[in-house]
Amino acid sequence: MRAPRLLLPGAAAVLLAAALQPPPPVPALGASLREKPSVDDAVGYSIRPISGWEASPRKNPDDPTARCLVGGWYAKGKETNEAEVSVFAFGKFFPEESRAVPTESGAPPAPGPEGGGGDPPPGEDPPPGPPSDPPPGKEPPPADGPPPEGGKPDEPGTGGGEPGGKPKPPAPKAPTSLKDLFGEAPKSFEEWLQGWRDGASKRGGSLDLSPSKAKFGEDEGFLYEGTYRDFSGRTYQLMAASVRRGEFEVAAVYSIRDHKYFARDFKGTFRDSLKSLRILAQRQMEKARADLAKKLAEAGGDEAAWAARVIDGLPPGWTYRKTANYVIVHDKSIENSAVGVPGLIEKIAVRLEALRKEVYEPLFPPDRPVTALSVVKVTQDPAQYFAYGAPQGSAGYWSWPSRELVFFCMREKVDLTLDVLNHEAFHQYIFYSVGQVSPHSWFNEGHGDYFAGFDRKDGKYRPAKFEWRRKKIEEAIKGRRHVPLDKFLRFSQAEYYQRGGDPSKGGDVLQNYAQGWSLIWFLRTTKEPKYQGILDRYFNTLKAAVTGWRTAEEEAARKENRKPLPSFLFPPELNARAMEEALKAGFDGIDLAELEKDWIESKPW
């Protein structure tokens, strides 16, 4: 049914005439295939996608969060019912480290609207975790936590241990690779599907796919049809194909929101597209990979090679811009005056370099030079952003395992686009200047929002209050719903991201974000001397812990004739201890009740 419309008086006759005519048939949205297949010889497949659908950038094959995803296309517009196709690769032609997947839910991401991570825009339900989350898994134990269940604290001569006098099990081995953090990847499409089924079931959804044997050129495989129902009850029609040659397998999954015209408009075309899936000749793949390997070797360093691989995976319609410290990859349409914002990419490039030089580095000086080439990915709109795999409910995110900052262009709200950039670029800078250290969320997200308010005035970036958060914290303080600081400062990440509970106990994540911003604003702008050093002491304590570990690790690696572990493998138990020490150092001698009173009286909104 059409939504009611306000008609001008002169249109009344037209409306009456239209009402006397028989209703027209519902137009077929339809779908047709492109004439030529899309070929990715570096991965090793080809497929004829739907005509008019737009390609998402290929995930970096070394990205442990890619979950075997290597490409895809999506349909734009509400009439397409959230239609998309994702392509996956498994097996020996894929670098081992690229097939690592998070194991928190035991399932890969399902096509459709579910996701996780990302920073929430105002007024929207947030995702369960921020973009700078540590890898999924259990929170690290407190530095001085309780003894293991059933045992006693270690005492001289006793050794503590398990019931019955058994010795304590050895402490968990510290991670030494991304695979240690993200677990083993599925080795086949069937294994991937089983993970999805298990994950859907745990979340209150379901996945039902039936296979049938099929031939894809000279290779054997399967076609699949079925449905996926998410935790909210939304149903998606699924069609898929998988084709295998030896130990190498490629699969494609079409997903579309269920509607009554699916069979008429899409089903046949989806099947034809899936039947076009092919594995390329081995020689073609090997040549493409040899060419890519040469590019990566010439890039100069691991981070530069990572950026080179990102550039190599850009689909038609995408390009990139390099600056001294960044590679900005983006959809070309952003520079199109009809649908984009001409000049936005140049503005982003200038802003990134200026923020780093004028704001981030002076406030958070690194202990050693930052040489990484940071990747920033800008999609043309929210549809492309979410088709790429961004977490629902987010406006942008920084993913340290993917080593990329991703956000979308808001054509009608360019200032908000740049606010999101400011926030996420802070997370990205901290990663490269310090490492994968996880501060308390009030410090981490509060600073992200603090920088989001920065704007350039008189040739210099200056702080300004971040409009997204002001009203929320004002209402919380006036309504006495804010979280007491003695508890707020110790919130774990999970506590910071609560929703649906008592706001005064942290049950409203948007209020927590607003309170974090407000507290950072107060501490950064206060004229009270006793509060002015809190943030520096906190951060420097964290940084010293990471630097000390890196120095010790480099010395150990030198003695053992091996490469040192990267900084993002900073052990979780050391991170937990460093967070506690940072709180003590930052707030040493500070009366928190007095600080809370002064913060509130300053009207920090």
N, C-alpha and C positions, 0 to 999 in steps of 0.2 A: 504494500500500500504506500502511495506517495505521501509525503509529509504535507500538512496543510500549507497553502501559500496565500499570501495577501495579494489580491488582484486589483489592479486599477479599474475604475468604473468602465473605461472604454473596452476592457477585455471581457466584459460580461457576455456580449453577443458571441464572441469566439468560444467561450466556455460552454454556452448553451448549445451551440452547433456541435461542439465536440461530444457533448453528452448524448446527443441524438444518434451518433454513429455507433456501430458495434465496436466493442473493445478490440484493439489490435492484439495479435498474438504476442506473447512475451518474446522479445528479440533473443536470438541465439547469440550468446557471447562467443562461443566457439573457440577453437584453437587450431593452429596449423603448425607444421614443422618448418624449420629453416631448410632452405634448399641444400646447403652445404653443412657437413658436420663440423662441430667445434673440436679441435684437436689439441691435446696437451701432451706433447711428446716427451716432456721432462718427467711426467708422472707415468704416462704410457697408456692413454685411452683416448677414444673419440666417441662422440654422441651427437645426435641431431636434437638440439633443444627446441623449445617452443618459440615460434616466431614472435618477436616483440618483447620477449622476456629479457630482463637485464641480468648480466653476469655479476656475481659477487667476486671480489678478489680472492685468489687462491690463498688458502692458509699456508703459512710457511711450513714446509715439510719437517723442519726441526722443532716446531712448536709442540711441546708436550700436551697442550690443551686442545690441539686440533682434533683429537679423538678420531684419527684416520680420515677426517674430512679433507678433501683436496680441491673441491670446487663446487659450483652450483649456480643456479639461475632462479630468479623470482619474478612474479607478476606484480605489476603495480596497479593500484586502484582498488576501491572497495568491492567492485563487481567481480574481482578475481578470487574472492573468498580465501585470502591468505594462502595462495598457491605458490609452491616452490619445489625445486628439485635439488637434492644434494648428492654429490658424488664422493665415494669413499674408495680408498685403496688399502689393500692388505698384502703382506707377503714380502718375499725376498728382494723385490725391486725397490722397496721402500726403506730408507735408512732406519736402523733399529730404534734410534732415540726418538724418531718422529712418531712412533706408534704408541707412545706412553699416554695413558689416559688417567684422569682422576678416578679414584675408587671410592669416594665417599658414599655415593648412592648405589654403587655397583652397576651403574647404567650409563650409557652415552646419552647425550641430549636428544630429546624427542623433537621431530619436526613440529612446528606450532609455537605457541606463545610462551612455553615455560622457559625459564632461564635462571641465572643467578649471578650476582656480582653487579657492580656498577653503582654510581652515585645517584640518588633519587632526585628528580626535579621537584619543585614545590608542588604540594597538593596531590601527589601520586603515591600509591603504595610503593615502598622501597623493596628492592630485592633483599635476599637474606644476607648479603655480605658486600663490602665495598670492593672497588676494583683492585685495590692494593692488598687484597687478602693474602695471607700465607696459603700454601697448598691445602686442599681439603684434608681433614683428618682430625685427630683429637687435639684439644688444646694442650700446650706444654704444661707439665706439672709445675706448681709453684716451687721456687728455689728451696724453701724450707717447709715443704708440705708434709702431710701425715705419712706415716710408714705404710708399706703395702698391706693390704687387707690380710689379716690372719698372722701377721708377723709383728715384731717389735722393732723399735728404732735400733740402729746399730750401736752396740756398746763394746768397749774394749773387752776382748776375750769371749764374746758371745757371737758376734757376726750377724745378729738378727736372724732373719731367714723365714722360711715357710713353716706351717704347722708340722709338728713331728720332728723338728730339729733339722729339716732339710735346708741346705744352703739357698740363699736368695738366687733367683734366676739372674743372669747377667743383664745389665742395663741395655736398653735397645740401642742397636748400632746407629751411630750418627749417619745421616744421609751423605753419600759421596757422589751422587749423580741425580739428575732429574728423574731418572727411572725409579730411584729409591723413594722419591717424593710422590710420584704419580702412579706407580704400580705398572704391572704388565698390561700390554694392550691386547685387545682381541686379535686373534690370529686369522679369523675368517668372518665373513658377513653373518653366518649363522650364530657365531659366538657373540658378535655385536648385537644381533637381534635378541638373543637370550638375555643379555645384559639390560637391554631396553625393556623387555618384558618384566624382568625382575624389578627394575626400578619403577616402572609404571604401577606395578602391583603394590609396592611399598607405599607409593604416594596416593593410593586410592583410585588409580586409573586402570586401564587395560590395553593390551595390544593383541590383535588377532590377525595373523597373516598366514595365508595358505600358499605353499609353493607348487609349481608344476614345472617339469623339465622343459628346457628350451635350448635351441641352438643359436649361437651368436657368431656368424661366420663359420670358422672351422673349430670354434671352441664351444665346450659344453657349459651349461649354466641353468638358471632357474628364473622364472617369472613368478611374482608374488602379487596377491590382491588381499585386501583386508581393511581393517579400521583401527584407529587409535582413539581412545577416550582418555582425556586428561582428568586431573583431580577435580576439576570444576564441573565435569560432565560434558564439556564440549567434545564433539566427535569430528574426527578427520578421516577422510577416505585416503587410503594408501595404495600405491602401486609401486612395485620395485622390481629390479632385475639384478642378478649377480652372474658374472662370468669368470671362469678360472682357467689359467694356463699354468700347469705345474704348481708352484707354490705362490704364484701371484694371482690376486683376485681383485676385480673392480666391481663396485656395486653402485646403483643409482636408486634413489628413493624419491618418488613424487608424493607430495602431501598437499591436501586441499581441504578446507573447511567443508564439512558435509552440507550439501544442499540438494534440492530436488532435481536440478538440471545437470548434476554432475555427469550422469551417464550420457546424456544427450550432447553436452558441449565439450567434455574433456576426456572421458574414459578412453575412447578409441585413439585419440591423439597421444595421450600418455603412453598407451601400449605401443604405438608405433615408434615413439621416441625411445622407449626402453629396448625395443627390438633392434634399434640401431646401435646399441652399445657395443663397442669393440675394444679388444686389447690390441695394441699396435705391435708391429714387428719388433723383435728384440733389437735388431741393428739400429732401428730408428730411435728407440729409447736410449740405447747406449751412446749414440752420437750426441743426442741432446744433452745427456747428463755429462758427457765429457766436455762439451762446450760450456755448460754451466760451471763445472768444476774449475775450468780455466778462469772464468770470470771471478769466481770466488777467491781463487788463489791470488789473483791480481788485485783484489780489493784492498788487501792490507789489513790484517787483524781480524779477530773473530767478530767483533761488532760490525765492522765495515762489511764483512762477508754476509752477515745476517741481513743487513740493509740491502745488499746486492741481490740476495735471494728474494727478498720482498719485491724489489723492482722487477725481477725476472718473472714473477708470478702475476703481474698485473694483467688483467684482461683488456680486450679492446674497449676504448672509451675511458681509460684511466691513464694518468700520467703522473709525473713526480717533479718536485722542485727541491734542490739541495741548497742548504745554507752551511755555514761553518760547522754547526753542531747538530743539525737535524736533516732528515729526509722526510719531506711532506708528500705523501702520495694521496691522490684525490681523483674523484670523478671529474672529467673534463667539463661536464655540464654546469658545474659550480661557477665557471667563468662565463657562462652563457647568460646574456642579459634577459632573455625570455623566461628562463626557469631558475637561474642562479643569482649570484651576487658578484658581478665582475669586480676584481680587485681584492676579493676576500682572501685568496691564497697568499697574495703579497702581504696583506695586512697580518695574516697569521705568521708568516715567515719573519717579518720584522718584530712582531710582538714576542715570539718565542726567544729570539736572540736577546732582545732588550730585557725581558723579564729575568732571564738567566743571569745576565751581566749586572743589571742594576738592582735586582731584588733578591733572587734566590741565593746567589753566591755570597753576597755580603752578609745575609742573615744566617746562612748555613754553609760556611766555608768548608770545602773538602780537605781531607788530610793529604790527598795526593791528586795530581791533575786528572780531570775527567776527559778521557779521549774517545768515549763512545759516540757513535753517530746514532742519535735517537730517532726512532721511527714514529711519525705522526700520521694517522690515517683519517681522512675527512670524507665522509659519505655525503651524497647529495641531499638526503632527506631521511626521516625516521624509517621509512619502508626499507631503504637500502641498508641502513644501520642495523635493523633487527634481522634482515635477511642474512647479513654477514655473521650473525650469531650473537649479537649484543644482548645483554640481560634485559628482560622486559622491565619497564618502569624506570630505566636509567636514561640519563641525558648524555653520558659519556663515561668512559672507563679507561683506567690504566691497568694493563695486565703484564705483570713482571715475567711470567713464564713465556708469554708471547713477545715480550719486549716491544710492545706497541701501545700507543695512546690512540684511542678511537673515539670520535664524536661525529655528530651530524650537523649539517648546515641548516640553521633556522632562517629561512629567507626573510621572513617578516620580523624576525627578532635577532638581528645580527649581534646586538650587544650581549644577549644571553648566550649566543654561540661562543663569543669571546670570553664570557664569564666561565663557561664550562672549560674552555681551553686553559684559562689561568689556574683553575682548580686541579685539573688532571696533570698539567705540566709540572706542578709542584711535586706530586707523587712520583712522576717520572724522574725528575731531577734528584730527588732524595735517593732513589734506587741507585742511580749511577754515581752519585757523590759519596754515599755511605755504604750501600748494600741493602740486602733484603732484611733490614731490621724493621721490626713492627712496634712502633710507639703505641702508647695508649690511644684509643680512637678519638678522645677529645682533642689530643694534640695533633693527630694525623689529619682527621677530617675537619677539625676546627681551623687548622692552618689552610687547608684546601679552600674552604669557604672564605677565609680572611683574604687570600690572594685573589679569589674570584671577584672581589669588590674593587680591585685595583684598576685604575684608568690612567691614561697618559694626559697630563696637564702641564703646559708650559715646558714641553720637552722632557718631562720626567714622570716616571710612574709613581703615583701617590695612592695611599690607602683611602678607601671610601667604604662606607657601610654597605653590606651585601643585602640588597632588597629582598631576595628570596627568603631570608631567615628572620628579618626584623619583626614582623607582625607575630610570628609564632612565639618567639621568646618573650615579647612584650605581654602577650596574653598569658603565658605560663607564669611569669613573675607576678603579674597583677592578680592572677587567680590562685597564687601560691601552689602552683602545680609543678614548679621546677624541681629538679632532683637536688637534694642537699649535696654540696660540693665534696664533703668527706666521702660520700658514696660514689658520686659521679666520676671523680678522678680515678677511681679504681675499677670502673666498669671494664669488663672484658669485651672483646669484640661482639660476642653473642649477646651480651647484655645491652650493648649500645644499639644493636639492631633489633631489639624487641618491638613488637607491635601488638596492638589490641589489649594492652594491659593498663595498669594505673600509671599515668604519665609521671606522677611524682616519684615513682619507683623505677622509671626508665622504660615504661611500657609503650611509649610513642617515639618511634625512631626519628620522625621528622622534628619533634621537639628536641630530641637528643642532638641532632645535627645543629639545630638553632642554638641550643645552649653551648655546644662546643664552639661554634663561631663566636658567640657573644663573649665567652670567657677569654678566648684568644684575643678578640678585639680589645677587651678591657686590659689584659696584661701587656699588649703591644702599645697601647696608647696612654696608659696611666702615667701620671706625674709623681706618683708615690714611690720614692726610692726603694723601699723595702720589697716592692713587687716587681721592680724592673728587671731583676736578674733571674727570675724564676725560669723562664722559657730557655734562656741560654744555658743555665746550669743543667736543666733536664736534658736538653739535646746533646750537650757536650759529654754528659755521662754515658748516654747511649752510644754516641760515636766512638768514645774511647774504648768501650767494650768490643765493638766490631773491629776497630783498628788493632787492638791487642790480639784478638783472635786471628786476624789476617796476617799479622806479623809472625805470630807463632806458627801458623800453618805454612807460610812461605819458608820459614826456616826448616820446618820438618820435611817439607817437600824437597828442599835442596839437599838435605842429608840423605833422603831416601831416593834421590834421583828420579823424581816424578814431577808432574805438573801440580801446582797448588790448587786446592779446591776453590771454586769461584765464590765470591762474597755472598751470593744468594743462598749458599748452603750453610750460613751461620746457624749453628745448632739451636734448636728451639729452647732447650733448657737454659742455654746461655742468654738467649733473648729474654726469657721470663725473668731471670735474675737481673739482667740489665735494666728491665723496665722497673723493677722494684727499687733498684739502686738509683735510677733516674728520678723517681718520685721523691725518695728521701733527700737527694741532693737538691732538687728543684725547690722543694717546699720546706727545707731545713729552717727552723726558727719561725715559720709562718703559722699564725693562729688561723686555722681554716674557717672558724666561725666568724672571725673578724674580716677575713678576706671575702667571705660570702656576703656579709653586710655591706662592705664597701663596694663590691661588685654590683649589688642590687641598687644601692643608693646612687650609683653613677648613671642609672637608666641606660643600660648597655644595649640599646636597640635603635 
